[in-house]
Amino acid sequence: MRGVRHGGDTQVAATGIDGCGAPLFAVSLRGLTRAFCRLASTPEGSLEHRVARAMSAHPRHVRWHRT
């Protein structure tokens, strides 16, 4: 949750839990875009930068797919 709100301009409208127990946050498309921009532009070596690199290197773990 802290990572979603980092920057202060992304309002979380609702929260929930998916089927795997992971938290879900309902945010506006603009808020989601800002969050991804912040994630992608973090300093090299930071935890956020490591997360962005992992998401880019392993997109199958973060994409949606039908089962």
ChimeraX commands (.cxc) that place a marker at each C-alpha (Angstrom):
marker #1 position 0.00,0.00,0.00 radius 0.5
marker #1 position 2.82,2.43,0.81 radius 0.5
marker #1 position 4.23,1.94,-2.69 radius 0.5
marker #1 position 0.88,2.67,-4.32 radius 0.5
marker #1 position 0.46,5.86,-2.32 radius 0.5
marker #1 position 4.07,7.05,-2.58 radius 0.5
marker #1 position 4.00,10.57,-3.95 radius 0.5
marker #1 position 0.72,11.48,-2.31 radius 0.5
marker #1 position -1.33,12.07,-5.45 radius 0.5
marker #1 position -2.77,8.57,-5.97 radius 0.5
marker #1 position -6.00,7.99,-4.08 radius 0.5
marker #1 position -6.96,4.38,-3.38 radius 0.5
marker #1 position -10.74,4.15,-3.88 radius 0.5
marker #1 position -11.12,0.62,-2.49 radius 0.5
marker #1 position -9.09,-2.39,-1.46 radius 0.5
marker #1 position -9.67,-6.12,-1.77 radius 0.5
marker #1 position -7.95,-9.50,-1.81 radius 0.5
marker #1 position -7.57,-11.67,-4.92 radius 0.5
marker #1 position -7.89,-15.46,-5.02 radius 0.5
marker #1 position -4.22,-15.91,-4.06 radius 0.5
marker #1 position -4.41,-13.62,-1.06 radius 0.5
marker #1 position -2.60,-10.71,-2.72 radius 0.5
marker #1 position -3.94,-7.22,-1.95 radius 0.5
marker #1 position -5.72,-5.32,-4.72 radius 0.5
marker #1 position -6.05,-1.55,-4.90 radius 0.5
marker #1 position -8.68,0.27,-6.96 radius 0.5
marker #1 position -7.11,3.44,-8.36 radius 0.5
marker #1 position -7.89,5.69,-11.30 radius 0.5
marker #1 position -6.16,5.10,-14.62 radius 0.5
marker #1 position -4.31,8.39,-14.14 radius 0.5
marker #1 position -3.18,7.29,-10.67 radius 0.5
marker #1 position -2.03,3.92,-11.99 radius 0.5
marker #1 position -0.09,5.64,-14.77 radius 0.5
marker #1 position 1.61,7.95,-12.29 radius 0.5
marker #1 position 2.50,5.03,-10.03 radius 0.5
marker #1 position 4.12,3.11,-12.91 radius 0.5
marker #1 position 5.98,6.24,-14.05 radius 0.5
marker #1 position 7.37,6.69,-10.54 radius 0.5
marker #1 position 8.31,3.02,-10.38 radius 0.5
marker #1 position 10.10,3.17,-13.73 radius 0.5
marker #1 position 12.04,6.34,-12.87 radius 0.5
marker #1 position 13.43,5.41,-9.45 radius 0.5
marker #1 position 17.17,5.58,-8.80 radius 0.5
marker #1 position 19.24,2.57,-9.78 radius 0.5
marker #1 position 19.86,0.29,-6.82 radius 0.5
marker #1 position 16.68,1.23,-4.96 radius 0.5
marker #1 position 14.13,-1.42,-4.04 radius 0.5
marker #1 position 11.64,0.13,-6.46 radius 0.5
marker #1 position 14.20,-0.04,-9.28 radius 0.5
marker #1 position 14.80,-3.71,-8.52 radius 0.5
marker #1 position 11.04,-4.36,-8.68 radius 0.5
marker #1 position 10.75,-2.54,-12.03 radius 0.5
marker #1 position 13.67,-4.56,-13.43 radius 0.5
marker #1 position 12.13,-7.82,-12.22 radius 0.5
marker #1 position 8.77,-6.92,-13.80 radius 0.5
marker #1 position 10.50,-6.16,-17.11 radius 0.5
marker #1 position 12.62,-9.30,-17.01 radius 0.5
marker #1 position 9.72,-11.62,-16.06 radius 0.5
marker #1 position 6.48,-10.15,-17.49 radius 0.5
marker #1 position 4.71,-13.51,-17.28 radius 0.5
marker #1 position 4.61,-13.05,-13.49 radius 0.5
marker #1 position 2.78,-9.71,-13.64 radius 0.5
marker #1 position 0.53,-10.03,-16.66 radius 0.5
marker #1 position -3.12,-11.01,-16.66 radius 0.5
marker #1 position -4.07,-14.18,-18.45 radius 0.5
marker #1 position -7.20,-16.25,-18.74 radius 0.5
marker #1 position -7.33,-19.62,-17.08 radius 0.5
marker link #1:1,2 radius 0.2
marker link #1:2,3 radius 0.2
marker link #1:3,4 radius 0.2
marker link #1:4,5 radius 0.2
marker link #1:5,6 radius 0.2
marker link #1:6,7 radius 0.2
marker link #1:7,8 radius 0.2
marker link #1:8,9 radius 0.2
marker link #1:9,10 radius 0.2
marker link #1:10,11 radius 0.2
marker link #1:11,12 radius 0.2
marker link #1:12,13 radius 0.2
marker link #1:13,14 radius 0.2
marker link #1:14,15 radius 0.2
marker link #1:15,16 radius 0.2
marker link #1:16,17 radius 0.2
marker link #1:17,18 radius 0.2
marker link #1:18,19 radius 0.2
marker link #1:19,20 radius 0.2
marker link #1:20,21 radius 0.2
marker link #1:21,22 radius 0.2
marker link #1:22,23 radius 0.2
marker link #1:23,24 radius 0.2
marker link #1:24,25 radius 0.2
marker link #1:25,26 radius 0.2
marker link #1:26,27 radius 0.2
marker link #1:27,28 radius 0.2
marker link #1:28,29 radius 0.2
marker link #1:29,30 radius 0.2
marker link #1:30,31 radius 0.2
marker link #1:31,32 radius 0.2
marker link #1:32,33 radius 0.2
marker link #1:33,34 radius 0.2
marker link #1:34,35 radius 0.2
marker link #1:35,36 radius 0.2
marker link #1:36,37 radius 0.2
marker link #1:37,38 radius 0.2
marker link #1:38,39 radius 0.2
marker link #1:39,40 radius 0.2
marker link #1:40,41 radius 0.2
marker link #1:41,42 radius 0.2
marker link #1:42,43 radius 0.2
marker link #1:43,44 radius 0.2
marker link #1:44,45 radius 0.2
marker link #1:45,46 radius 0.2
marker link #1:46,47 radius 0.2
marker link #1:47,48 radius 0.2
marker link #1:48,49 radius 0.2
marker link #1:49,50 radius 0.2
marker link #1:50,51 radius 0.2
marker link #1:51,52 radius 0.2
marker link #1:52,53 radius 0.2
marker link #1:53,54 radius 0.2
marker link #1:54,55 radius 0.2
marker link #1:55,56 radius 0.2
marker link #1:56,57 radius 0.2
marker link #1:57,58 radius 0.2
marker link #1:58,59 radius 0.2
marker link #1:59,60 radius 0.2
marker link #1:60,61 radius 0.2
marker link #1:61,62 radius 0.2
marker link #1:62,63 radius 0.2
marker link #1:63,64 radius 0.2
marker link #1:64,65 radius 0.2
marker link #1:65,66 radius 0.2
marker link #1:66,67 radius 0.2
view
